[in-house]
Amino acid sequence: MAAIVAVAVLGGLAAAAFARICDVAMLAHARLVATNRWAMLAMMPLGFAAVTWLTRRFAPEAAGSGIPQVIAAAEERWRGRWGGQRVTLKTAVWKVVLAVGMLLCGASIGREGPTVQVVAGIMRTLTRGLRGGPGRRALIIAGGAAGVAAAFNTPIAGVVFAVEELAKSFERRTHTTVILVVVIAGVASYAVHGDYAYFGMRGGGGALGSAWIAAPLIGGVGGLLGGVFSRLLAELIGPEAGPIGRWRARHPVIFAALCGAVAAGAALASGGLSFGAGYAEAKSLLGAHPGRGLALAGSKFVATLAAAASGAPGGIFAPSLAIGAGVGAAFARLGLAFAGHDTVVLGMTGYLSGVVQAPLTSAVILMEMTRDPALVGPLMLAALTARWVSSGIMPEPIYHHLSNGWRLSRATSNLPGEP
């Protein structure tokens, strides 16, 4: 058990370091854009293509978010000693390097999904030789949960994510290991970051009654948009992709360059709102500056879909929160007596739940990130409404759908890097 505690500390520190590196990369990109905006826009297609080529050449199992790989690794029996590189230290290192490369290009990606795969890889690799104690599956699930907890500074959400997304059946030994690893990794991350709320501390919002009224409306819209996003992504990179997805599989680097061009177009049209993870933009909307909500939501939707479809490493959690914040801010501008702060938070919950179809995780993450437990009821209502609407468009949750391509029994060796 002492070895697991030590590895959990390393996982938490790695997550914190990854977060700092990503912040530096986004700051460096912002400075480069200020120096020569047109050159950086032109670099996006080349950057997307280069990172995709490097991924397929050196670390195909580092592609995309990383959460589907962790789900598949936890559920499947492995062949031979490793059964692939889905959750290994090598893949974790490449994941960090390549995701940072995408952020330097200005891609609309997040670090949260990649952090799940990074911490799961660290946990699995450094506990491989242990005898007794938790099994491989429990350690992978625990590592993934710790990744969510450390990335968002939301320990409760990490445990909920493990139950809702990573594990179909949750044994007693597994949940004990998950809670232990989440707590230890959270403490290690806390030692680096301190006591912070992801989007800052929130005071009391508007009347709680208006939040209950707004919740199903915003949740319905968020579920619709999130379901459309997931459906399009599944058609482009899923194991049963449509015609465009099949063309992408034959010409991955060219397709990635086209995705970069689309992302550059979204950035140009929005005045740069679509660059990066979207933390600052979402925080600005939470600070009662809802004027560009629709512009943020629209541009981030296009740019995030382009980045995710390219096949390069990068998550969709943080951009989804920014898109949802834009949707919520748009509601605040309608003059329906909805409190601006509350609608933005509800928008983030609704859209995130619509994309990943994990309502408990979505609601708890926003509750912990904003430090506003009074909204937990409306958050749950918005998340559940979004899940119901989204499931009518995308019947299978996107991470589980994409994980089918990472299961060894269905993996295709001629398409490295395909989710």
CORVEN-V340925 format. One record per backbone hydrogen bond with DSSP energy under -1.0 kcal/mol. NH is the residue of the N-H (numbers start at 0). CO is the residue of the C=O. If there is no record, write none. Layout:
# CORVEN-V340925
<<NH,CO> <NH,CO>>
This chain:
# CORVEN-V340925
<<4,0> <5,1> <6,2> <7,3> <8,4> <9,5> <10,6> <11,7> <12,8> <13,9> <14,10> <15,11> <16,12> <17,13> <18,14> <19,15> <20,16> <21,17> <22,18> <23,19> <24,20> <25,21> <26,22> <27,23> <28,24> <29,25> <30,26> <31,27> <32,28> <33,29> <34,30> <35,31> <39,35> <40,36> <41,37> <42,38> <46,42> <47,43> <48,44> <49,45> <50,46> <51,47> <52,48> <53,49> <54,50> <55,51> <56,52> <57,53> <58,54> <61,58> <62,59> <69,65> <70,66> <71,67> <72,68> <73,69> <74,70> <75,71> <91,87> <92,88> <93,89> <94,90> <95,91> <96,92> <97,93> <98,94> <99,95> <100,96> <101,97> <102,98> <103,99> <104,100> <106,101> <108,106> <109,314> <114,110> <115,111> <116,112> <117,113> <118,114> <119,115> <120,116> <121,117> <122,118> <123,119> <124,120> <125,121> <127,124> <129,126> <138,134> <139,135> <140,136> <141,137> <142,138> <143,139> <144,140> <145,141> <146,142> <147,143> <148,144> <149,145> <150,146> <151,147> <152,148> <153,148> <157,153> <158,154> <159,155> <160,156> <161,157> <162,158> <163,159> <164,160> <165,160> <166,161> <174,170> <175,171> <176,172> <177,173> <178,174> <179,175> <180,176> <181,177> <182,178> <183,179> <184,180> <185,181> <186,182> <187,183> <188,184> <189,185> <190,186> <192,188> <193,189> <195,193> <199,196> <210,206> <211,207> <212,208> <213,209> <214,210> <217,213> <218,214> <219,215> <220,216> <221,217> <222,218> <223,219> <224,220> <225,221> <226,222> <227,223> <228,224> <229,225> <230,226> <231,227> <232,228> <233,229> <234,230> <235,231> <236,232> <237,233> <240,237> <241,234> <245,241> <246,242> <247,243> <248,244> <249,245> <250,246> <254,250> <255,251> <256,252> <257,253> <258,254> <259,255> <260,256> <261,257> <262,258> <263,259> <264,260> <265,261> <266,262> <267,263> <268,264> <269,265> <271,266> <274,271> <281,277> <282,278> <283,279> <284,280> <285,281> <286,282> <287,284> <292,289> <295,291> <296,292> <297,293> <298,294> <299,295> <300,296> <301,297> <302,298> <303,299> <304,300> <305,301> <306,302> <307,303> <308,304> <309,305> <313,63> <314,109> <319,315> <320,316> <321,317> <322,318> <323,319> <324,320> <325,321> <326,322> <327,323> <328,324> <329,325> <330,326> <331,327> <332,328> <333,330> <342,338> <343,339> <344,340> <345,341> <346,342> <347,343> <348,344> <349,345> <350,346> <351,347> <352,348> <353,349> <354,350> <355,351> <356,352> <361,357> <362,358> <363,359> <364,360> <365,361> <366,362> <367,363> <368,364> <369,365> <371,366> <374,371> <375,372> <378,374> <379,375> <380,376> <381,377> <382,378> <383,379> <384,380> <385,381> <386,382> <387,383> <388,384> <389,385> <390,386> <392,389> <393,389> <400,396> <401,397> <402,398> <404,401> <405,402> <409,406> <410,406> <414,411> <417,414>>
